[in-house]
Amino acid sequence: MKKHFLFLAAMAALVSAPFVASAADHIDSPAAVAEPTADITDLYAWMTPDAQNLNLVLNVNPFAGNQAAFSDAVQYAFHVNSSTGYGEPQTETLVLCRFPTPDIIECWVGDEYIIGDARDPMGLESESGDIKIFAGMRNDPFFMEFSGFTETVNTVIGAASALSFDQSGCPAVDAATSGVLVNQLQSGVDGIAAADTFAGQNVLSMVIQVNRELVNTGGPILGVWASTHIAN
């Protein structure tokens, strides 16, 4: 089956200690919006306090309606890269999941396999106990004043011809202009109080806990990114 790469969430460095990292992206490109069950909104990854397990959360389908469900046409992949140190060669382990039906999930982590109904908040557990999964609808955890963000972007675009940009494409602005932009990011249009654009909205959430020994074959330093793939 030919896969179509839709989205790459930001990499998060993880060490063998409790640490959380996340990346968020909402209201995406037309290609991703066309298949909301493949549109990643958030990626979270952290170790349990005893550093024995890696927790992974992948949220998709922004503004999910009451009838939203995971698609049998989409594969969901956590890419866990392990190494002996920062900047060293990495070994990738895939945590790959799909939904043969809206209520049933099956996942592979190396030689480990799990299948079943993962809607129970207590989680679906593999026979070995090395994998535990929940998959279902949850309140969107991301907070953003989207109208204020859009207004800030439009302001920068409107002033682009008078700005200078560094090699990374970032504009150089003076302190006063920076203050104006920061204030705009912290408020709505015309200075109204900031509001959470995603308040009361839902996402489809996939929560997986795996024994670290399943994903650290290359070393104790872990890096995580996620992707979704859909058949043409």
Buried (B, 14 or more C-beta within 10 A) or exposed (E): EEBEEBBBBEBBEBEBEEBEBBBBBBBBEEEBEEBBBBBBBBBBBBBEEEBEBBBBBBBBBBBBEEEBBBBBBBBBBBBBBBBEEEEEEBBEBBBBBBBEEBBBBBBBBBEBEBBBEBBEEEBBBBEEEBBBBBBBBBEBBBEBBBBBBBBBEEBBEEEEEEEEEEEEEEBEBEEEBEEEBEEBBEBBEEEEEBBEBBEEBBBBBBBBBBBBEBBBEBBBBBBBBBBBBBEE
